[in-house]
Amino acid sequence: MSRTIELSGRAQALAREPSPAELAAAHGLSVCGERPSMAEYTRRLWALRHFIGTLATARLTAQYSTAKLGQIWQIMTPLLNAAVYYFVFGVLLGTGRQVPDFVPFLVTGVFVWNFTSTTISTGTRAITGSIGLVRALHFPRAGLPLASALQQLQQLLFSMGVLAVLLVCFGQHPRPSWLLAVPALFLQALFNTGCALTVARLAHRMPDISQLTPFFLRTWMYGSGVMWSLDHVLSRADLPHFVVLALEGNPAAVYIDLMRFALIDSFTAAQLPPHVWFLAITWAVLAGFGGFVYFWKAEEEYGRG
């Protein structure tokens, strides 16, 4: 009888002891790697802003550190791409005869497209390429694709100076509409960042994404009017209506058209798709916010497995 009473007393004492979860909560402890709330996650990212900026600058500096021409390749790469496209599409295929101011038209498209394509390409390696850092330190993982996107924005700012010089050399002089390039690039940067966050999560779960990305980007480029005028093609081609809407609403084409409208005299508002600024803002918000939420939902998965 006394043995039964003793066991019952021990059971009651154990029942009164707090659980490990209650003890952790009482001492302000949390599960390691647990995903914080959206507001808390954003606050931690903001606190990490100096690290993100420094990481982006360091990567930009180191990108061409082994090349003899160094940072000059930041400018030479899009220029060489533009030269190749001019030879193929402007000279061999005769596309330049259909587009006024073809050289400014082409180099603007190449520089703007290169901003989107390189941001997405580097975004696929944002997590997988820094897996040692991810596993060694606890910090908001979104800082890595954000640093990649910021790196490409910094590189674009270098390139825009060269683009301005080229435009002037080919008869496009500065005018008030050039100021429209600022909001257009801001919206494109927000769109690109959302895409980088999305592909960073996809590539972490499916590494083969990084191998498929170049093929996807090449197809997207040909449908974005980088080397030819979509307005000219759509006005002459007998295409289904949904194809026309898809090409006109293509986010890369929208941002390229806005930059051409801002910088090139002969590219008028008549060549812009309907509601172009609404499209630009919508794509930026959808991709930027949607990509951030999509990446945040897998925060506790990065670096595991």
N, C-alpha and C positions, 0 to 999 in steps of 0.2 A: 504493500500500500504506500509506504514512504517513498519507494522507488518511482512509483507512478506519479506521485505529487512532485518529486524532484524533476522528472522529465517534463511535466506540464509547466513547471516554473521556468525551466530553460527555454521552452518553446515560446512562452509569453515574453521572455526577455529578448529573444531573437526577433520576435515580431515587432517589438518596440524600437529596435535598432534601425537607423535610416539605411536606405538602399544605397549602392554606389552612385546611382544617378542623383539621388538627393544630396549626398555628400559633395559630389562634384559641383552641383548647382549652388550649394551653400558656400563653397569656397571660390566661386567664380570661374570654375574650370569648364571647358567645352571639349567636344570630340575633335581630335587632331584632324585637320583637313576637311572639316564639315563646311558645307556651303553656307556663307552668311546670307542675310537678307539682301535684297537689291540695293536698298539705301545704304546699308553698312558696307557692302561691296564697293559701291561707288565712292563712299567716303575713303575707304582704304586705297582705292586707285588714285584719288586726288592727292592723298598723302604721298603717293609714290611718283608723283609727276616729275620731280627732279631726276629720279633714277631713269624714268622712261626717256626723258629728253637726252640725258647723258649717254644712255645705251644707244639711242638712235644716231647720235652724232659720232660715237665711237665706231659703230658699224659702217657708217658712211665713209669715215676716214680710212678704215681698214679695208674697205671693199676693193680698192685698186692699189693697195699698198705694195703688192709684189710686181705691178706693171711699171715699166720704165716711164711711161707718160703719166702715171699716177691718176690724179683727179681729173685730168683732161678727158679721160674716157667717159666721164659723166656727161660731157657735151658731145664727144665724138660718136658715141653709140647711136643716139637718135639721128644725128646728122648723116651717118653712113647708111642707116636704114632708109632715111628719106632719099638719099642719092640712088640707092638700089631701086626703090619704088618708082622714082622719077624715070629711071632708065627703062624699067619694065612697062609701067603703065602710061607714062607720059610720052616716051619715044616709041617703043615697040608696038604698044597697043593703041596709041593715039588718044588716050583718055584726056590728055591735056588740052586738046583742041575743043573739047566740049565744055570746059570749065574756065571761066575768066580768072586771071591771076592764079594760074595753076600751081606755081611754086609756093606762094604763101598759103594757098589752100592745102597743099600737100604737107608742108612742114608743120603747119598748125595741127593738122589731124594726127600726124605721127607723134609729135611731142605730147599731145593730150592723151592719145591712146596709150602711149608708153607708160604714162603715169598710172593708168588703171591696170594694165597688164602686169607691170613689175610689182605693184602693190599686192595683187592677188598671188603672183608666183612666190614672192617672199613670205606671204601669209601662210602658205602650205607648209613652210618649214619653221614657222614661228615656235611651235611647241616641240616638234620632233627634232629640230636642230639644236634645241637648248635643253634636252631632256636631263642632262646632268644638273643643270641649274634648278630645274623644276623639282627634282628629287632631293636636292640638297637643302633648299631654302623654302620657307613657307611665305608666300606673298600672293597677291591676286594675279592669277595666270594671264588675265587679259592684258597685263602690262607688256607681255612679249609681242603679241600681234599689233598692239598699239604702237610699240616702238618701231616695228617693221613699217607700219603705215606712215609714221612720222619721218622715218628715214627716207622714204620715197618722196614725201612732200618736200623735204629739204633739198633733195636732188632736183626736183622739178623747179624749185625757185632758182637754182643755178642755171638750169636750162632755159628758163623764161627770159633771162637777160640775153642769151644768144638768139632766141626766137625773135625778140624785139629788134635786134640788130639786123637779122635776116629780112624781116618784114620791111624795115626802112630801106634796105638795099634794093628791094624789089618793088619800091614805090608805094608802100603802105606807111603813111606818116601818122604820128600820134594824134589822136583826136579824143573828144570826151567819151566816146563809146568804149574806148579801151578800159575805162574804169569798170565796165560790166564784167571784165575778166575776173575781178576779185570775188564777187558773189558766186560766179560760175565755178571757179576753182574751189571755193569753200564747200559748195554743195557736192562737187565731185569728190573732194577729199573725204567728206562724211560718208558718201556712198562707198568709196573704196575701203574705208576703215571697216564698215559693216561687212563687206565682202571678205576682208582679211580675217576678221573674227570668225566668220562662218567656215571658211575653208581651213582655218587652223584647227577647229574642232573636228571637221570631217577627216582631215589628214591624220589627226591623232588616232582616230578610231579605225580608219582605213588608209594605211600608208600608200596604197596604190594610187590614191587621188593625185599625189604630186607627179606621178608619171602621166596621168591623163590630162592634167591641167594644160600643158602646152598645146595639145590638139584642140581642146575646148577654146582656148584663147585665140588660136589661129582662125578657127571657124567664126568666132564672135567678131574678130577684126574685119573679116571680109564682109560681114553683114552690117558693119557700122559706118561705112562710107569713109574710111580713112583715105583711100586712094582715088575714090570717085564720088561724084555727087549723087546722093540717094534721091534727092529731089528730081534730078534729071532722069535717073533710072526709073523711078516710080511713075513719072509723068508719061513715059513711053512704053513701059512694060505692061502686058495684060496679065496682071497678077490677081489672085483672089483677094477679096477685101480684108480678110483676117491677116494675110501676109503683109499687106500694106500697113495695117495698124501695128503689127508686131515690129516692122522695120522702123516706122516713125516713132514708136514708143520705146525703142531700144535705148536703154539708159546711156550706153557709151556713145551712141550717135547723138543723143540729146545734148550731152556735155560738149561734144566736139562741135556741133552746130552752134551752140551758144558762144563758144570761143571764137569760131570763125565770124559770127555775126558781130562780135565785139571788136575784132582786130582787122577784118578785111573789108575794104570799101565796097567791093562788088558783091559781097555776100549780104543780101538784103533780108528784111523780115519776111518777104514772100517765100523764101526758101526754108523757113523754119516750120517745123510741124505745128499743128494747132495746140494752143495752151502749153507752149514749150516750158515756160517758167513753172507752171503748175506741175508738169511732169518731172522737171528737175528737182523740185522740192519734195514731191511725193517719193521718188526713188531714193533720195538722200535720207528721208525720215524712215521709210520702210527698211532699207538696208542697214542704216546706222543703228536704229533702235532694235530692229529685229535681230540683227547679227549679234548685238551686245547681249540680249536676253538669251539667245540660242547658245552662245558661248558660256554665259554664266550658269546655265542649268546643268552643265557638265563639269563644274569647277572641281568637285571632289574626285573626278576620274582622272585628271591629267597627271601623268607620271606614274600611274599604277599599271600593273600587268607586265 
